[in-house]
Amino acid sequence: MEQDAPRNSHPERLLCFSPYTTAPDCASTEASLLHGMAARGCEVRHVLCDGMPTCDLYTAKEPRAQNACVQCQAAAAVQAHFSGTSFHWFSRYQDPREATLAADWAAQVPDADLVTAKHGDWEIGRWVNHSVRRHLMGTASFESPTGRAAYRQHLEVGLRTAFAFERLLDDVQPTSLLVYEGRGAPLRVAREMFLARSGRVFAHEIIDDGRLLITELSKPEIALRRRCWIFDTPQAAGGPARPLTLEEVSPGADAALDQICSVLAREDVIEPNLALDPMTQRPVLSPRETPAPTVSTAVRDQSPWPLAPGPKHRFLAWPDYRDTTELELLVDVFGRQLVGQSDAQLCLRRDPILDPPHDECVAMLAELHQRLLGESTDLSVLIVDESVPEGQVHRLGLAMEAGIELPSSLREDRSGFINALELPLLRRGEELRQLLRLSVRQPEPSRTVAVAAQGASTPGFWSPAGTVQTTAQT
């Protein structure tokens, strides 16, 4: 039965939005944390999903069965009952009339704008991107009819979630939000909307060795701040994955839970015990006692990163080479502005670990250049694919005039690197064109395209003309 939690006098009000209660370890973890917070005097509100057109628990390869939603709701209600947690359904905040509005909006988004689709200030296209990728994995590409249809359906559900979650936030007025992982579409929508209200989001997940990872997200200013903690759990010690009892969650009964609740209650009793990778901003899963030291700007190396010889004015982008739509945007919108500009160059980051092989990336870029810009156009491109050490990313930025922000630049696995460049970011082709007018001389007649490679160990060389060059100096 749907239940309401009483309001308490404690200043902390924790909202747990849980569309995936039946996911492994999710229900037991959330029940234990909610009991623990309530036992410490905090108000807790638990909201469960009772059906949406798309669900991250299923994919195109493993589609949702006809009665899956009913079974999931029943299982979620039973779990809540036996764990003793109060809850209510998300449909309380949904307006059926908005289903048609969301479907019409998603249908009208141009194919080229699916990834960047926005409804007002809500960046729905970016928020549902992870879920679409997971849904289509191994079955279809974004640019296929199947991929575009899946993206539109996720856009529709994302917008419907945003409408309802806004009402939920207005009703509960939480001080903190607790979610499972925070990457699935409804959770990403909830996370971004709450961050926009200057709230703090806590994402929980059980990692492979059974330990509990807690990630705090906040936006004290413009940039996203991330802090991480890791804790031992009964699963880590080989025990059962079950909710803690009311006796077990009482203050002082469990040292680990006391620490976790102090984090969720924002008491700052313990410092984050996980370092963050400076490029990906993901936690490095090796516990430590103190936060990783930051690099002092007063002693940083201020020399530009050594690049292959080439034009004076360089503009850096890090595209998702697996996303044809984004590569087309890069070449057609930004690359087009640099055609024929002898003093300007498009520099592309290729991470040796995260991105496809060098030759594969070059082949894709060459095909897009020929198809979108024409074989006879002159566009110089430098691929920077060597490893950039921690604390040296800003030097690569010093070698550039500006950066180019693409849809993937905002993803968690790339935003840390982009921010560390410390570059002004260009978001539209018009901005690049205006900058070129100020800094680059007029183009000289030419009919060639050249792509150079920045070597993995030593700087590569500039290929001045003719066909695409991929050789790096050794």
Buried (B, 14 or more C-beta within 10 A) or exposed (E): EEEEBEEEEBEBBBBBBBBBBBBEBBBBBBBBBBBBBBBBEBBBBBBBBBBBBBBBBBBBEEEBEEEBBEEBBEEBBEBBEEBEBBBBBBBEBBEEEBBEBBBEBBEEBEEEBBBBBEBEEBBBBBBBBBBBBBBBEEEBEBBEEEBBEBBBBBBBBBBBBBBBBBEBBEEBEBBBBBBBBBBBBBBBBBBBBBBEEEBBBBBBBBBEEBBBBBBBBBBEEEEBEBBBBBBBBBBBEEEEBBBBEEEBBBEEBBEBBBBBBBBBBBEEEBEBBBBBBBBBBBBBBEEEEEEBEEBEEEEEEEEBBEBBEBBEBBBBBBBBBBBBBBBBBBBBBBBBBBBBBBBBBBBBBBBEEBBBEBEEBBBBBBEBBBEBBEEEBBBBBBBBBBEBEEBBBBBBBBBBBBBBBBBBBBBBBBBBBBBBBBBEBBEEBEBBBEBBEEEBEEBEEBEBBBBBBBBEEEBBBBBEEEEBBBEBBE
